[in-house]
Amino acid sequence: MKTTPYKRRAYYYETDKMGIVHHSNYVRILEESRVDLMRKVGLPFTMVEELGLMIPVLSVNLEYKFPLRFDDEFEVVCSLADFNGCKFTVRYEVNNLTTGKLAVKAVTSHCFTDERLVPVRLKKKFPEIYEKFNEYVIPQTDDKGKEE
């Protein structure tokens, strides 16, 4: 299942001396859109944390394509690319709606843990969350239609 993109404008404080959004701010933008995605799939972070679950970031990979500038409107299209019941991957495309250009492609990986950071298998401990989360996984395919 797909969700709607996360949208906002680039803020002045996010820009650098060159007038473009500083590269470090994209990690924040990814987090904002990931929190938004979790809310849209029916698993807001507040609920997840009330259940004693944490979702640490395991890795972040960003590919900068074209800069965002102050007040550019942008959207982040993010999707759950894979999920094994504990670990999951989110893919992102940050699209500059002002210029019509792709700004960033990114991938983050995460896992569900308890408060001691011990991995949790959702299928076993929280089957309702496992099912809900699994509904939104959109496997990525290569140019030949094969899953990556």
C-alpha positions as CSV (number, residue, x, y, z in Angstrom):
1,M,0.0,0.0,0.0
2,K,1.2,3.5,-0.8
3,T,1.0,6.6,1.4
4,T,0.9,10.3,0.5
5,P,4.1,12.3,0.3
6,Y,5.4,14.4,3.2
7,K,5.4,18.1,2.1
8,R,6.9,21.4,3.3
9,R,9.1,24.3,2.4
10,A,12.8,24.7,3.1
11,Y,13.5,27.0,6.0
12,Y,16.0,29.8,6.0
13,Y,17.9,28.3,9.0
14,E,18.5,25.1,7.0
15,T,20.5,26.9,4.4
16,D,24.3,27.6,4.3
17,K,26.4,30.5,3.0
18,M,25.7,29.4,-0.6
19,G,22.0,29.7,0.0
20,I,21.2,26.0,-0.3
21,V,20.0,23.6,2.3
22,H,23.0,22.3,4.1
23,H,23.6,18.6,3.5
24,S,23.3,17.7,7.2
25,N,19.7,18.9,7.2
26,Y,18.6,16.1,4.9
27,V,19.0,13.6,7.7
28,R,16.4,15.6,9.7
29,I,14.1,15.8,6.7
30,L,14.3,12.0,6.3
31,E,13.4,11.6,10.0
32,E,10.5,14.0,9.7
33,S,9.1,12.1,6.7
34,R,9.7,8.7,8.4
35,V,7.8,9.9,11.5
36,D,5.0,11.0,9.1
37,L,5.1,7.7,7.3
38,M,4.7,5.8,10.6
39,R,1.7,7.9,11.5
40,K,0.1,7.3,8.1
41,V,0.5,3.5,8.4
42,G,-1.2,3.7,11.8
43,L,1.8,3.2,13.9
44,P,2.7,6.6,15.4
45,F,5.9,6.8,17.4
46,T,4.0,7.6,20.5
47,M,2.1,4.4,20.3
48,V,5.2,2.3,19.4
49,E,7.1,3.8,22.4
50,E,4.2,3.2,24.8
51,L,4.5,-0.5,23.9
52,G,8.1,-0.4,25.0
53,L,9.5,-0.5,21.5
54,M,12.3,1.6,20.0
55,I,13.3,2.1,16.4
56,P,17.0,2.9,16.2
57,V,18.6,3.9,12.9
58,L,21.1,1.3,11.7
59,S,22.3,3.1,8.6
60,V,21.8,6.2,6.4
61,N,22.7,6.5,2.7
62,L,22.1,9.8,0.8
63,E,22.7,10.6,-2.8
64,Y,22.6,14.4,-3.5
65,K,21.2,15.2,-6.9
66,F,20.2,18.8,-7.0
67,P,20.0,21.4,-4.1
68,L,17.0,22.7,-2.3
69,R,17.1,26.4,-1.7
70,F,15.4,28.6,0.9
71,D,11.6,28.5,0.5
72,D,11.6,25.8,-2.2
73,E,8.6,23.6,-1.7
74,F,9.5,20.0,-1.6
75,E,7.9,16.6,-1.0
76,V,9.4,13.4,0.3
77,V,8.1,10.2,-1.2
78,C,9.0,7.4,1.2
79,S,8.2,3.7,1.2
80,L,9.0,0.6,3.2
81,A,11.3,-1.3,0.9
82,D,11.6,-4.5,3.0
83,F,10.7,-5.8,6.3
84,N,11.6,-9.1,7.9
85,G,9.7,-8.8,11.2
86,C,12.5,-7.0,13.0
87,K,14.6,-5.0,10.5
88,F,13.2,-2.8,7.8
89,T,14.4,-0.4,5.1
90,V,12.9,2.9,4.0
91,R,13.6,4.4,0.6
92,Y,13.2,8.2,0.0
93,E,13.0,10.6,-2.9
94,V,13.1,14.2,-2.0
95,N,11.5,16.1,-4.9
96,N,11.9,19.9,-5.3
97,L,8.4,20.9,-6.3
98,T,9.6,24.5,-7.1
99,T,12.1,23.4,-9.8
100,G,10.6,20.0,-10.6
101,K,14.0,18.3,-10.0
102,L,14.9,15.3,-7.8
103,A,17.0,16.7,-4.9
104,V,18.0,13.6,-3.0
105,K,17.6,9.8,-3.1
106,A,18.2,8.1,0.2
107,V,17.9,4.8,2.1
108,T,17.7,4.2,5.8
109,S,17.7,0.9,7.7
110,H,16.2,0.4,11.2
111,C,15.1,-2.4,13.5
112,F,12.5,-2.8,16.3
113,T,14.1,-3.3,19.7
114,D,13.0,-3.2,23.3
115,E,14.1,-0.4,25.7
116,R,17.4,-2.3,26.3
117,L,18.0,-2.3,22.5
118,V,17.5,-6.0,22.2
119,P,15.9,-6.8,18.8
120,V,12.2,-7.7,18.9
121,R,10.5,-10.1,16.5
122,L,7.1,-8.4,15.9
123,K,5.4,-11.4,14.4
124,K,5.8,-13.2,17.7
125,K,5.4,-10.4,20.3
126,F,3.2,-7.9,18.4
127,P,1.5,-9.7,15.6
128,E,-1.0,-6.9,15.0
129,I,1.8,-4.4,14.4
130,Y,3.6,-6.9,12.2
131,E,0.6,-7.3,10.0
132,K,-0.1,-3.6,9.8
133,F,3.5,-2.7,9.0
134,N,3.8,-5.6,6.5
135,E,0.8,-4.2,4.5
136,Y,2.9,-1.2,3.5
137,V,6.0,-2.9,2.2
138,I,6.7,-2.1,-1.4
139,P,9.6,-4.3,-2.6
140,Q,12.0,-2.4,-4.8
141,T,12.7,-3.8,-8.3
142,D,15.6,-3.4,-10.6
143,D,15.2,-2.3,-14.3
144,K,14.3,-5.9,-15.3
145,G,11.5,-6.2,-12.8
146,K,13.4,-8.4,-10.3
147,E,13.3,-7.6,-6.6
148,E,16.5,-6.1,-5.3
